[in-house]
Amino acid sequence: MYYFYILRCRDNTLYCGKTDNLEKRINEHNSGSSRSAKYTRGRTPVKLVYFEKFRTVGRALKREAEVKKWKKKKKEELVAAFKFL
């Protein structure tokens, strides 16, 4: 299983990414390790605000590329409509 996810950083910015292990990846972002994204290192703690599951890494990559092109307002609308189950 692969995930496309959106994190909200401490400074209220949004970060998009993809992974095969969502919990581990969020922990990496929050740890500030060398495996975390440079963007989130100074903006921790981060909080998961959105995710989607995909069967293939290719589909997750396509979704990540699509959403990264969006303006912040459209990303915020996606996040606002999302409800964790």
HELIX and SHEET records of a PDB file:
HELIX    1   1 LEU A   22  SER A   31  1                                  10    
HELIX    2   2 LYS A   38  ARG A   41  1                                   4    
HELIX    3   3 VAL A   57  LYS A   68  1                                  12    
HELIX    4   4 LYS A   72  ALA A   81  1                                  10    
SHEET    1   A 3 LEU A  14  THR A  19  0                                        
SHEET    2   A 3 TYR A   2  ARG A   8 -1                                        
SHEET    3   A 3 LYS A  47  PHE A  54 -1                                        
END                                                                             
